[in-house]
Amino acid sequence: MQTQAIIRETSTTTYTFAGVPSEATRKRLKASGYQFDGKTGQWYKVERKSAIVVESDVVEPIAA
């Protein structure tokens, strides 16, 4: 039996508008899970995924 490993992936998507987006756009961003960061003026969403794999699934991509 191979040793198992946990793969975790995190990605952040940001949108920066040149001006204030319309109310409809802001509502859609919020409904899609985006948050507004007042310090940077960006809308952002962090997505996290994880999976349990076997050791060979980790080693093969690293060796390539």
C-alpha atoms as an extended CHARMM CRD file, in Angstrom:
* protein
*
        64  EXT
         1         1  MET       CA              0.0000000000        0.0000000000        0.0000000000  PROA      1               0.0000000000
         2         2  GLN       CA              1.3610000000        3.3960000000       -0.9790000000  PROA      2               0.0000000000
         3         3  THR       CA              1.6260000000        6.2790000000        1.4160000000  PROA      3               0.0000000000
         4         4  GLN       CA             -1.1570000000        8.8200000000        1.0500000000  PROA      4               0.0000000000
         5         5  ALA       CA             -0.6630000000       12.5540000000        0.6790000000  PROA      5               0.0000000000
         6         6  ILE       CA             -3.0050000000       15.5090000000        0.8800000000  PROA      6               0.0000000000
         7         7  ILE       CA             -2.8210000000       18.0080000000       -1.9670000000  PROA      7               0.0000000000
         8         8  ARG       CA             -4.1020000000       21.4880000000       -1.1530000000  PROA      8               0.0000000000
         9         9  GLU       CA             -4.5850000000       24.1770000000       -3.7750000000  PROA      9               0.0000000000
        10        10  THR       CA             -5.4610000000       27.7830000000       -3.0690000000  PROA      10              0.0000000000
        11        11  SER       CA             -6.2000000000       30.3940000000       -5.6970000000  PROA      11              0.0000000000
        12        12  THR       CA             -7.3000000000       33.9930000000       -5.4370000000  PROA      12              0.0000000000
        13        13  THR       CA             -9.1640000000       35.7930000000       -8.1970000000  PROA      13              0.0000000000
        14        14  THR       CA             -9.3060000000       39.5930000000       -8.0600000000  PROA      14              0.0000000000
        15        15  TYR       CA            -11.0870000000       42.2580000000      -10.0630000000  PROA      15              0.0000000000
        16        16  THR       CA            -10.0280000000       45.8870000000      -10.0060000000  PROA      16              0.0000000000
        17        17  PHE       CA            -12.3730000000       48.3760000000      -11.6410000000  PROA      17              0.0000000000
        18        18  ALA       CA            -11.2690000000       51.7820000000      -12.9540000000  PROA      18              0.0000000000
        19        19  GLY       CA            -14.3640000000       53.2720000000      -11.3080000000  PROA      19              0.0000000000
        20        20  VAL       CA            -17.2420000000       52.1410000000       -9.1470000000  PROA      20              0.0000000000
        21        21  PRO       CA            -19.0250000000       49.1670000000      -10.7260000000  PROA      21              0.0000000000
        22        22  SER       CA            -22.7890000000       49.3420000000      -11.1250000000  PROA      22              0.0000000000
        23        23  GLU       CA            -25.0900000000       48.1190000000       -8.3780000000  PROA      23              0.0000000000
        24        24  ALA       CA            -26.0600000000       45.1430000000      -10.5450000000  PROA      24              0.0000000000
        25        25  THR       CA            -22.3980000000       44.1560000000      -10.9790000000  PROA      25              0.0000000000
        26        26  ARG       CA            -21.7340000000       44.5000000000       -7.2480000000  PROA      26              0.0000000000
        27        27  LYS       CA            -24.7370000000       42.2930000000       -6.4780000000  PROA      27              0.0000000000
        28        28  ARG       CA            -23.5140000000       39.6290000000       -8.9220000000  PROA      28              0.0000000000
        29        29  LEU       CA            -20.0160000000       39.7310000000       -7.4300000000  PROA      29              0.0000000000
        30        30  LYS       CA            -21.4210000000       39.2910000000       -3.9110000000  PROA      30              0.0000000000
        31        31  ALA       CA            -23.7570000000       36.4990000000       -5.0520000000  PROA      31              0.0000000000
        32        32  SER       CA            -20.7470000000       34.7200000000       -6.5820000000  PROA      32              0.0000000000
        33        33  GLY       CA            -18.8340000000       34.8410000000       -3.2950000000  PROA      33              0.0000000000
        34        34  TYR       CA            -16.6030000000       37.8540000000       -3.9710000000  PROA      34              0.0000000000
        35        35  GLN       CA            -15.7500000000       40.3120000000       -1.2210000000  PROA      35              0.0000000000
        36        36  PHE       CA            -14.5950000000       43.9020000000       -1.4940000000  PROA      36              0.0000000000
        37        37  ASP       CA            -11.2890000000       44.9640000000        0.0620000000  PROA      37              0.0000000000
        38        38  GLY       CA            -11.5240000000       48.6840000000        0.7610000000  PROA      38              0.0000000000
        39        39  LYS       CA             -7.7570000000       49.0540000000        1.3000000000  PROA      39              0.0000000000
        40        40  THR       CA             -6.7960000000       47.7640000000       -2.1490000000  PROA      40              0.0000000000
        41        41  GLY       CA            -10.0390000000       48.6620000000       -3.9550000000  PROA      41              0.0000000000
        42        42  GLN       CA            -10.3420000000       45.1200000000       -5.2810000000  PROA      42              0.0000000000
        43        43  TRP       CA            -13.0380000000       42.5040000000       -5.3530000000  PROA      43              0.0000000000
        44        44  TYR       CA            -11.5800000000       39.1210000000       -4.4560000000  PROA      44              0.0000000000
        45        45  LYS       CA            -12.5000000000       35.4880000000       -4.0130000000  PROA      45              0.0000000000
        46        46  VAL       CA            -10.3290000000       32.7810000000       -2.4720000000  PROA      46              0.0000000000
        47        47  GLU       CA            -10.9710000000       29.2060000000       -3.5440000000  PROA      47              0.0000000000
        48        48  ARG       CA             -9.5130000000       26.2130000000       -1.7550000000  PROA      48              0.0000000000
        49        49  LYS       CA             -9.4550000000       22.6100000000       -2.9390000000  PROA      49              0.0000000000
        50        50  SER       CA             -7.9590000000       19.5300000000       -1.3650000000  PROA      50              0.0000000000
        51        51  ALA       CA             -7.6800000000       15.8710000000       -2.2840000000  PROA      51              0.0000000000
        52        52  ILE       CA             -6.1350000000       12.7360000000       -0.8790000000  PROA      52              0.0000000000
        53        53  VAL       CA             -3.8390000000       10.9830000000       -3.3450000000  PROA      53              0.0000000000
        54        54  VAL       CA             -1.2150000000        8.2530000000       -3.2810000000  PROA      54              0.0000000000
        55        55  GLU       CA              2.4890000000        9.0120000000       -3.1740000000  PROA      55              0.0000000000
        56        56  SER       CA              3.1120000000        8.1370000000       -6.8370000000  PROA      56              0.0000000000
        57        57  ASP       CA              0.5780000000       10.8160000000       -7.8750000000  PROA      57              0.0000000000
        58        58  VAL       CA              2.8200000000       13.3700000000       -6.1590000000  PROA      58              0.0000000000
        59        59  VAL       CA              6.1830000000       12.0730000000       -7.3740000000  PROA      59              0.0000000000
        60        60  GLU       CA              5.3370000000       11.6940000000      -11.0870000000  PROA      60              0.0000000000
        61        61  PRO       CA              4.5400000000       15.4090000000      -11.7650000000  PROA      61              0.0000000000
        62        62  ILE       CA              7.6060000000       16.5110000000       -9.7670000000  PROA      62              0.0000000000
        63        63  ALA       CA              9.9150000000       14.2360000000      -11.7820000000  PROA      63              0.0000000000
        64        64  ALA       CA              8.5830000000       15.5240000000      -15.1030000000  PROA      64              0.0000000000
